[in-house]
Amino acid sequence: MSHQHPIVERPVWSLESSTDWCPRTMGRPAMDQEFPDEKADLPAAVHLAHPRAAESRHPAAGTHPCEQTGRHRALEAGHTRQQFGVGRSTVRVIIVEVVHAINDVLLSRLIRLRNVDDTMSGFAALGFPNCGGALDATHIPIRAPEHRAGRFMNRKGYCSIVLQALVDRWGRFVDIYGGWASRANDARILRNSGLFRRLEAGTYFPRRDLTVGDVPMPICVVRDAAYPLMPWLMRPYTGQLDQNWARFNDRLNRARNPVELAFGRLKARFRCLLTRLDMV
């Protein structure tokens, strides 16, 4: 008969995280709390989430180490279910409701076009005048259903969906469009977005034409070479470049840099975007 060790509850430590994360930190949340030094007692600086933390924190003398760590994942899951009384399906329903509420209430308040003149001045300081935004797309890893995994498999070998975003000079999101399977190319995703229709109709930006030579140039969006050249969409030159084309590409790449930094801050702040999200 095998000997079974008694189950000892594992303490769960939690530390209140700050909401003051300011984009100036470039993705590194501001730490406004005072953390203890190396000699300080850690439990004095944090609180224990489990009600029987005191017993778990000081196990009885002679307790085997295996008894403190064995089956800890199952214990944590059991504590969560006992404490909140919800199952996985209920959690998914709650997540869907929260996402819908964010889209209905907060999206139009936070993801919006701001002062266009200030935005263009910011891009002009980078060497690209009459620019209203930088456009790009990023992959969000997902756990796709088995019968549809092929649709979401990207060229890097994992399943993902695509998030397209337009940002201003300071990396603030002014338009987002997501949900397409990673097999779709970026140009196709753009053509099916509301942003494309408004830019094509000339209703997204106010009328601010810049005359270059004798050609009027509307407010444009900068993007990489994956997109076709359009009156309002600037892409870099390809092939063998002369000095002027190389200088143009250098300035365009500098103007595109804010969107790359914005994706980096987004994923640094919300680390779940770096893992595989369950498709609900």
C-alpha positions in Angstrom: 0.0 0.0 0.0 1.5 3.3 -1.0 1.8 6.0 1.6 -0.1 9.2 0.8 1.2 12.4 2.3 -1.4 14.7 3.8 -2.3 17.7 1.6 -0.9 21.0 2.8 -2.3 24.1 1.4 0.1 26.4 -0.6 0.1 30.1 0.2 -0.9 32.4 -2.6 0.9 35.7 -2.6 -0.5 38.8 -4.3 0.8 42.3 -4.6 -1.4 45.3 -5.6 -0.2 46.6 -9.0 -0.2 50.3 -9.8 -2.5 51.7 -12.5 -0.1 54.7 -13.0 1.9 53.3 -16.0 2.3 56.4 -18.2 3.4 55.9 -21.8 6.6 57.8 -21.0 8.0 54.6 -19.5 7.9 53.0 -22.9 6.0 49.9 -21.7 7.6 49.7 -18.2 4.8 50.3 -15.6 5.7 53.0 -13.1 6.4 51.4 -9.7 4.9 53.8 -7.2 5.0 51.4 -4.3 7.7 51.1 -1.8 9.2 47.6 -1.9 11.1 46.1 1.0 14.8 45.7 0.9 16.6 42.4 0.9 16.5 42.1 4.7 12.9 43.1 5.1 10.2 40.5 5.8 8.3 39.9 2.5 4.9 39.1 4.1 5.0 42.6 5.7 4.9 44.2 2.3 2.3 42.0 0.6 -0.9 40.4 1.7 -2.0 36.7 1.6 -5.0 36.0 -0.6 -5.8 32.7 1.1 -7.8 32.9 4.4 -5.7 30.2 6.0 -2.4 31.9 5.1 -1.0 32.0 8.6 -1.1 28.2 8.9 0.4 27.7 5.4 3.0 30.3 6.0 4.4 28.5 9.0 4.0 24.8 8.4 4.4 22.3 11.2 7.8 21.2 12.2 9.0 18.1 10.4 6.7 18.6 7.4 8.3 17.0 4.3 9.0 19.5 1.5 7.1 17.4 -0.9 4.0 17.8 1.2 4.3 21.6 0.8 4.6 21.6 -3.0 2.7 18.5 -4.2 -0.5 19.0 -6.2 -0.3 22.7 -5.7 -1.9 23.5 -9.0 -4.9 21.4 -8.2 -5.2 23.1 -4.8 -5.0 26.6 -6.3 -7.7 25.7 -8.8 -9.9 24.2 -6.1 -9.5 27.3 -3.9 -10.5 29.5 -6.8 -13.6 27.5 -7.6 -14.6 27.4 -3.9 -14.0 31.1 -3.4 -15.8 32.4 -6.5 -18.1 29.5 -7.3 -17.8 29.8 -11.1 -16.8 27.4 -13.8 -14.8 27.9 -17.0 -17.9 28.4 -19.2 -19.2 31.1 -16.8 -15.8 32.9 -16.9 -15.9 32.9 -20.7 -19.4 34.4 -20.7 -18.2 37.1 -18.4 -15.2 37.8 -20.6 -17.5 38.2 -23.6 -19.8 40.6 -21.8 -16.8 42.7 -20.6 -15.3 42.9 -24.1 -18.7 44.0 -25.5 -19.0 46.7 -22.8 -15.5 48.0 -23.6 -16.3 48.1 -27.3 -19.7 49.9 -26.8 -18.6 52.4 -24.1 -14.9 52.9 -24.0 -13.7 52.3 -27.6 -15.0 55.6 -29.1 -13.7 57.6 -26.1 -10.2 56.3 -26.1 -9.4 55.1 -29.7 -10.2 58.2 -31.7 -8.6 60.8 -34.0 -7.2 63.7 -32.0 -5.8 67.1 -33.0 -4.7 66.5 -36.6 -2.5 69.7 -36.8 -0.5 68.6 -33.7 -0.2 65.1 -35.2 1.1 66.4 -38.5 3.6 68.7 -36.7 4.9 65.8 -34.8 5.5 63.7 -37.9 7.0 66.8 -39.7 9.6 66.9 -36.8 10.5 63.4 -37.8 11.1 64.6 -41.4 7.8 63.4 -43.0 5.4 66.4 -43.6 1.6 66.1 -44.0 1.5 62.7 -42.4 -1.6 61.8 -40.2 -0.6 58.5 -38.9 1.5 55.3 -39.0 -0.2 52.0 -39.9 0.9 48.5 -39.2 -0.3 45.1 -38.0 0.8 42.6 -35.4 0.0 39.0 -34.6 -1.8 38.0 -31.4 -1.2 34.3 -30.5 -4.3 32.3 -30.0 -5.4 28.7 -29.1 -7.4 28.0 -32.2 -10.0 25.2 -32.5 -8.5 22.0 -33.9 -10.8 21.9 -36.9 -9.9 25.4 -37.9 -6.2 25.6 -36.9 -5.0 25.7 -40.5 -6.7 29.0 -41.1 -4.9 30.7 -38.2 -1.5 29.2 -38.8 1.0 32.0 -39.7 4.3 31.8 -41.5 6.1 31.6 -38.2 4.4 28.3 -37.3 1.9 29.3 -34.6 -1.8 30.2 -34.7 -2.7 33.9 -34.4 -5.1 36.6 -35.4 -4.1 40.0 -36.8 -4.5 43.3 -35.1 -4.3 46.3 -37.5 -3.7 49.7 -35.9 -3.2 53.3 -36.8 -1.3 55.5 -34.3 -0.3 59.1 -34.1 3.1 60.6 -33.6 3.2 59.7 -29.9 2.0 56.1 -30.4 -1.5 56.7 -29.3 -4.0 54.4 -31.0 -6.5 56.3 -33.2 -8.0 53.3 -35.1 -7.9 49.6 -34.5 -9.2 46.6 -36.5 -8.7 43.0 -35.5 -10.0 39.5 -35.7 -8.8 38.3 -39.1 -7.0 35.0 -39.3 -3.3 35.2 -39.9 -3.5 33.6 -43.3 -5.0 36.8 -44.7 -2.4 39.3 -46.0 -2.2 42.8 -44.6 -3.4 44.5 -47.8 -6.6 42.4 -47.8 -7.3 43.2 -44.1 -6.9 46.9 -44.8 -9.2 46.8 -47.8 -12.0 45.3 -45.6 -11.6 47.8 -42.8 -13.7 50.8 -42.1 -10.5 52.9 -42.0 -9.8 52.1 -45.7 -13.3 53.1 -46.8 -13.1 56.5 -45.0 -9.6 57.2 -46.2 -10.6 56.2 -49.8 -13.6 58.6 -49.6 -11.5 61.4 -48.1 -13.6 61.6 -45.0 -11.2 60.4 -42.3 -8.8 63.4 -42.2 -9.8 67.0 -42.7 -8.7 68.6 -46.0 -5.1 69.6 -45.6 -3.4 69.4 -49.1 0.3 70.0 -49.4 1.5 71.0 -52.8 4.6 69.2 -53.9 5.8 70.8 -57.2 2.4 71.1 -58.9 0.9 68.0 -57.4 -1.5 68.4 -54.4 -0.7 65.8 -51.7 -3.5 64.9 -49.2 -2.8 63.9 -45.6 -1.2 60.5 -45.9 -0.6 57.4 -43.8 2.8 55.7 -43.8 3.2 52.0 -44.0 5.8 49.3 -45.1 6.2 47.8 -48.5 3.4 45.1 -47.9 0.8 47.7 -49.1 0.2 49.1 -52.6 1.0 52.8 -53.2 -2.1 55.0 -53.0 -2.7 58.8 -52.9 -3.1 58.7 -49.1 -0.9 55.7 -48.4 2.9 56.1 -48.6 5.2 53.1 -48.8 9.0 52.8 -49.1 10.8 52.4 -52.5 12.0 48.9 -53.3 14.7 47.6 -55.5 17.9 49.4 -56.3 17.7 52.8 -54.6 19.5 56.0 -55.6 20.4 58.6 -53.0 17.1 60.4 -53.1 15.0 57.3 -52.7 17.2 56.0 -49.9 16.7 59.4 -48.0 13.0 59.1 -48.6 12.9 55.6 -47.2 14.9 56.7 -44.1 12.4 59.4 -43.3 9.5 57.1 -43.9 10.9 54.5 -41.6 11.4 57.1 -38.9 7.7 58.1 -39.3 6.7 54.4 -39.0 8.6 53.9 -35.8 5.8 55.1 -33.4 3.5 52.2 -34.4 6.2 49.7 -33.7 6.8 51.2 -30.3 3.0 51.3 -29.7 2.7 47.6 -30.2 5.7 47.0 -27.9 4.1 49.0 -25.1 0.7 47.3 -25.7 2.2 43.8 -25.3 4.4 44.9 -22.4 1.4 46.3 -20.5 -0.9 43.4 -21.3 1.3 40.3 -21.1 -1.6 38.0 -22.0 -1.1 39.2 -25.6 2.2 37.4 -25.7 0.6 34.0 -24.8 -2.0 31.9 -26.6 -5.5 33.4 -26.0 -8.4 31.0 -26.0 -10.9 31.6 -28.7 -14.3 32.2 -27.2 
